Amino acid sequence: MFSKVIGAVKGQAHTVGSLVGAGIVWEIAVRLLNVPEYILPAPSKVFADLYKNVPIVFTASLYTLQPMVLGFLVAVVMGTLLALLVVYSRAFEAIFYPLLVILQIIPKIAIAPLFIIWVGFGLPSKILLVFLLSFFPIVVNSIVAFKSIEPDVYDLAKSYRAGRLKIFWKVELPGALPSLFAGFKVAAALSATAAVVAEFVASDNGLGYLLLNYNGNMNTSMTFAVIIVLSLLGLLLYGIVEMIERFAIPWHVSQRRDDFTVGKSAT
């Protein structure tokens, strides 16, 4: 467990180091090339303006975080359940899967106004849009995960006279978890985008609302500041899912490889 924590901290340290390095290059390039502030502000200007507007941005972040997290959680639950129905029911697969693909092809921004007509301007319409943008990768990865269990593993479990429910909990679910978490992480990354898209359509608060206002007023530095905060929210949700993955499937090759890397670097 300690090695997993070290691996997680080390991975985050590498991420922070990369971001700091990119920010330094950005700052130097803007100053050397004398880029106008309204086109590309320096990071120092972005963070200075963000510091001045922390209360406004913080309040908007809490507002955006609600549909982002709730929509993601609904997508995790519903996406996994729908995938199980597709895997275990050929009739449901024949009916539902084509509709799922068609629904994914339709641009969500095009149907977002319909959600407002159906459920209003409040939180439910935003949760619905986040759900629709997030659940497709979960469903696809879950279907692949549960269909990829080796037949020999089933035969071995049946030879020990394991019941259907026990086979699911002891064989199918553990074998599917790596692919499930892959879908969860993709959905976590998409949830921030979906929340902002929902606020673009209709909202009087949130980071999406601030982006529209700052962009309309040519306040480029605060536009970048809001984008950075939004990215951090998405990164936070992604990191939480990844941390849960480390403790949920410590036996998987990806986690064991991380442990090996940490141990090797420590020696």
Backbone torsions as a table, in degrees:
resi	resn	phi	psi	omega
1	MET	NA	-40.9	-179.7
2	PHE	-62.1	-39.2	178.6
3	SER	-65.6	-33.0	178.3
4	LYS	-66.3	-41.5	178.3
5	VAL	-63.5	-42.6	178.4
6	ILE	-61.9	-42.2	179.6
7	GLY	-62.7	-41.4	179.8
8	ALA	-65.6	-45.0	179.6
9	VAL	-64.0	-41.0	-179.9
10	LYS	-64.2	-41.0	178.5
11	GLY	-63.3	-40.4	178.4
12	GLN	-68.5	-36.2	178.1
13	ALA	-63.1	-39.8	177.0
14	HIS	-63.4	-40.3	178.9
15	THR	-63.2	-46.6	179.6
16	VAL	-62.1	-42.0	178.5
17	GLY	-60.6	-41.0	178.5
18	SER	-64.8	-42.2	179.9
19	LEU	-66.1	-40.8	178.2
20	VAL	-63.6	-42.9	178.5
21	GLY	-62.0	-42.5	178.0
22	ALA	-64.0	-37.9	179.0
23	GLY	-65.5	-38.5	178.5
24	ILE	-65.2	-43.6	178.1
25	VAL	-63.1	-41.9	178.2
26	TRP	-59.1	-47.5	-179.0
27	GLU	-61.2	-46.9	-178.3
28	ILE	-64.4	-44.1	-177.6
29	ALA	-62.9	-43.0	-178.9
30	VAL	-63.7	-40.9	-177.8
31	ARG	-72.9	-40.0	-179.3
32	LEU	-69.0	-37.8	-176.9
33	LEU	-90.7	-2.6	-179.9
34	ASN	52.8	47.4	179.8
35	VAL	-70.7	130.5	179.0
36	PRO	-58.4	143.7	-175.3
37	GLU	-63.1	-34.0	-178.0
38	TYR	-72.3	-15.4	176.9
39	ILE	-92.8	-52.0	180.0
40	LEU	-149.9	98.4	178.9
41	PRO	-73.1	154.2	176.3
42	ALA	-71.3	151.8	178.1
43	PRO	-56.5	-35.4	178.7
44	SER	-60.6	-39.6	177.4
45	LYS	-68.5	-40.4	179.6
46	VAL	-60.8	-48.5	-177.4
47	PHE	-72.7	-29.2	175.6
48	ALA	-65.5	-45.2	178.5
49	ASP	-68.1	-36.0	177.5
50	LEU	-63.4	-40.6	179.7
51	TYR	-62.3	-38.3	179.9
52	LYS	-68.6	-26.9	-174.9
53	ASN	-113.8	26.0	-177.8
54	VAL	-56.5	-45.8	-179.2
55	PRO	-58.9	-41.9	-179.0
56	ILE	-66.1	-47.0	-177.4
57	VAL	-68.4	-37.8	-179.9
58	PHE	-63.6	-45.0	178.3
59	THR	-61.7	-43.3	178.9
60	ALA	-65.1	-35.6	179.8
61	SER	-64.4	-42.0	178.0
62	LEU	-63.3	-37.2	179.3
63	TYR	-66.0	-42.9	-179.6
64	THR	-71.9	-31.3	-176.5
65	LEU	-66.0	-29.2	-177.6
66	GLN	-62.5	-59.2	178.9
67	PRO	-65.3	-29.5	-179.4
68	MET	-62.6	-49.4	-177.8
69	VAL	-75.2	-45.4	-178.0
70	LEU	-65.0	-42.3	177.8
71	GLY	-63.7	-38.1	177.9
72	PHE	-64.9	-44.4	-179.1
73	LEU	-64.7	-40.7	176.6
74	VAL	-63.1	-39.4	179.1
75	ALA	-64.6	-38.3	179.0
76	VAL	-63.1	-47.9	-177.2
77	VAL	-68.3	-53.3	-176.4
78	MET	-68.1	-39.9	180.0
79	GLY	-62.6	-41.9	179.4
80	THR	-68.0	-42.7	179.5
81	LEU	-64.6	-42.7	178.5
82	LEU	-64.4	-38.0	177.7
83	ALA	-63.1	-40.2	178.6
84	LEU	-64.1	-39.0	177.3
85	LEU	-64.5	-39.9	178.1
86	VAL	-64.2	-41.9	-176.6
87	VAL	-68.7	-40.8	-171.9
88	TYR	-99.1	-0.3	178.6
89	SER	-135.6	108.6	179.3
90	ARG	-64.3	-36.2	179.1
91	ALA	-64.2	-44.0	178.9
92	PHE	-65.2	-38.1	178.4
93	GLU	-63.1	-43.6	-179.1
94	ALA	-64.6	-33.4	-177.9
95	ILE	-87.0	-44.7	-168.9
96	PHE	-83.9	-41.6	-170.7
97	TYR	-61.5	-43.9	176.2
98	PRO	-60.1	-38.5	177.9
99	LEU	-64.7	-36.7	178.0
100	LEU	-62.4	-44.3	179.6
101	VAL	-64.7	-43.0	178.9
102	ILE	-62.7	-42.3	179.2
103	LEU	-62.7	-36.7	179.6
104	GLN	-70.3	-33.2	-178.4
105	ILE	-70.2	-33.7	-178.7
106	ILE	-64.8	127.5	177.8
107	PRO	-61.5	124.5	-176.0
108	LYS	-67.2	-30.6	179.2
109	ILE	-65.1	-25.9	-179.6
110	ALA	-75.0	-31.0	-178.0
111	ILE	-101.1	-2.8	179.4
112	ALA	-57.9	-40.4	177.4
113	PRO	-59.3	-28.8	177.9
114	LEU	-65.8	-35.3	179.2
115	PHE	-62.5	-36.1	179.4
116	ILE	-65.8	-39.5	178.0
117	ILE	-65.8	-38.9	-174.6
118	TRP	-77.3	-45.6	-172.5
119	VAL	-121.4	2.2	175.2
120	GLY	92.3	-175.5	-175.0
121	PHE	-87.6	-4.5	-171.8
122	GLY	-81.0	-159.6	-176.0
123	LEU	-62.1	-38.2	-177.2
124	PRO	-57.6	-39.0	-179.1
125	SER	-66.0	-35.4	179.2
126	LYS	-72.1	-40.4	176.8
127	ILE	-61.6	-41.0	-179.6
128	LEU	-62.4	-41.7	-179.6
129	LEU	-68.9	-41.7	176.5
130	VAL	-61.0	-42.3	178.3
131	PHE	-59.2	-47.8	-177.0
132	LEU	-64.9	-34.6	179.6
133	LEU	-78.3	-24.4	-172.5
134	SER	-97.0	-26.5	-167.8
135	PHE	-81.9	-18.7	-178.1
136	PHE	-61.7	-50.1	177.7
137	PRO	-61.9	-29.8	177.8
138	ILE	-68.0	-45.7	-179.7
139	VAL	-62.2	-48.3	-177.1
140	VAL	-62.4	-48.4	180.0
141	ASN	-65.4	-34.8	179.6
142	SER	-68.6	-41.6	178.3
143	ILE	-61.5	-46.7	178.7
144	VAL	-61.9	-40.2	-177.5
145	ALA	-62.8	-49.6	-175.9
146	PHE	-74.9	-20.8	177.7
147	LYS	-88.6	-5.3	-174.3
148	SER	-100.7	6.9	177.7
149	ILE	-69.1	131.0	-177.8
150	GLU	-65.4	135.6	178.6
151	PRO	-58.8	-32.7	-179.8
152	ASP	-62.2	-33.0	179.1
153	VAL	-67.2	-40.3	176.0
154	TYR	-61.0	-45.7	-178.3
155	ASP	-61.7	-39.2	178.8
156	LEU	-64.9	-43.1	179.6
157	ALA	-64.8	-40.5	179.9
158	LYS	-67.5	-31.3	179.2
159	SER	-65.5	-24.6	175.6
160	TYR	-91.8	12.1	177.8
161	ARG	59.4	38.4	177.0
162	ALA	-76.2	138.5	178.6
163	GLY	-75.0	171.4	-176.7
164	ARG	-62.0	-43.4	-179.4
165	LEU	-67.1	-39.2	179.5
166	LYS	-67.5	-36.6	176.7
167	ILE	-62.5	-39.0	179.6
168	PHE	-63.6	-49.3	-175.1
169	TRP	-72.9	-32.9	-174.1
170	LYS	-96.7	-22.6	-174.8
171	VAL	-118.9	-58.4	-171.6
172	GLU	-69.5	-50.4	-177.1
173	LEU	-64.2	-47.7	177.1
174	PRO	-60.8	-37.9	179.7
175	GLY	-69.5	-26.1	-178.3
176	ALA	-88.9	-18.3	-173.3
177	LEU	-55.4	-42.7	179.8
178	PRO	-57.7	-44.7	178.3
179	SER	-71.3	-33.4	177.2
180	LEU	-61.2	-45.6	-179.2
181	PHE	-68.0	-30.1	174.5
182	ALA	-61.0	-44.1	176.9
183	GLY	-66.9	-38.3	178.7
184	PHE	-62.0	-40.3	-177.9
185	LYS	-69.8	-37.7	175.6
186	VAL	-63.7	-43.0	179.5
187	ALA	-64.7	-37.9	178.3
188	ALA	-62.7	-39.3	178.6
189	ALA	-67.9	-33.4	-178.7
190	LEU	-79.9	-21.7	-173.0
191	SER	-64.7	-35.8	178.5
192	ALA	-64.3	-43.6	177.6
193	THR	-61.0	-43.7	-178.5
194	ALA	-63.8	-40.2	-179.6
195	ALA	-63.3	-40.4	-179.9
196	VAL	-70.8	-39.2	177.1
197	VAL	-59.5	-41.4	178.3
198	ALA	-62.0	-38.5	179.4
199	GLU	-74.8	-26.8	174.3
200	PHE	-62.5	-38.8	-175.2
201	VAL	-70.5	-50.0	-178.5
202	ALA	-160.2	108.2	175.9
203	SER	-168.0	149.8	174.9
204	ASP	-116.7	19.1	178.9
205	ASN	-160.0	173.2	177.8
206	GLY	97.3	169.7	-178.3
207	LEU	-67.4	-34.9	176.9
208	GLY	-62.8	-40.7	177.2
209	TYR	-63.8	-42.0	177.6
210	LEU	-64.1	-40.1	179.2
211	LEU	-59.3	-44.7	179.1
212	LEU	-62.1	-42.5	-178.7
213	ASN	-67.2	-48.8	-178.3
214	TYR	-65.5	-38.8	179.1
215	ASN	-67.3	-39.5	178.1
216	GLY	-65.4	-29.2	179.1
217	ASN	-93.0	8.7	-179.9
218	MET	59.8	28.8	177.2
219	ASN	-89.6	79.9	-171.9
220	THR	-66.6	-36.7	-177.9
221	SER	-63.7	-42.5	178.6
222	MET	-74.0	-28.0	173.7
223	THR	-61.6	-45.7	176.5
224	PHE	-63.9	-37.6	-179.3
225	ALA	-62.8	-43.8	179.5
226	VAL	-66.5	-39.0	177.9
227	ILE	-61.8	-40.8	178.8
228	ILE	-63.5	-45.3	179.3
229	VAL	-62.5	-42.2	178.8
230	LEU	-62.4	-40.6	178.2
231	SER	-64.5	-37.9	178.9
232	LEU	-66.1	-36.7	177.0
233	LEU	-63.7	-45.0	177.4
234	GLY	-63.5	-40.2	179.1
235	LEU	-66.2	-35.9	178.7
236	LEU	-63.9	-47.2	179.3
237	LEU	-63.8	-41.4	177.5
238	TYR	-61.7	-43.3	-179.4
239	GLY	-64.9	-36.6	177.9
240	ILE	-64.2	-43.7	178.6
241	VAL	-63.1	-41.5	-179.7
242	GLU	-66.3	-37.6	177.5
243	MET	-64.6	-43.0	177.0
244	ILE	-61.3	-38.5	178.9
245	GLU	-60.9	-40.3	-178.6
246	ARG	-61.2	-36.9	-178.3
247	PHE	-89.1	-19.8	-178.4
248	ALA	-83.5	-34.4	-178.0
249	ILE	-130.2	62.4	-179.8
250	PRO	-65.9	-18.2	-177.6
251	TRP	-82.8	-12.9	-174.8
252	HIS	-71.7	152.5	-174.3
253	VAL	-61.0	-34.2	-179.6
254	SER	-64.6	-38.2	-179.9
255	GLN	-75.5	-39.3	178.8
256	ARG	-66.5	-33.0	177.2
257	ARG	-66.2	-39.7	176.1
258	ASP	-63.0	-42.0	178.2
259	ASP	-62.5	-40.9	179.5
260	PHE	-63.6	-39.8	180.0
261	THR	-65.6	-42.4	179.6
262	VAL	-63.8	-45.7	179.5
263	GLY	-62.4	-39.0	179.9
264	LYS	-66.8	-41.1	-179.1
265	SER	-69.1	-31.6	-179.7
266	ALA	-69.2	-31.0	179.1
267	THR	-83.0	NA	NA
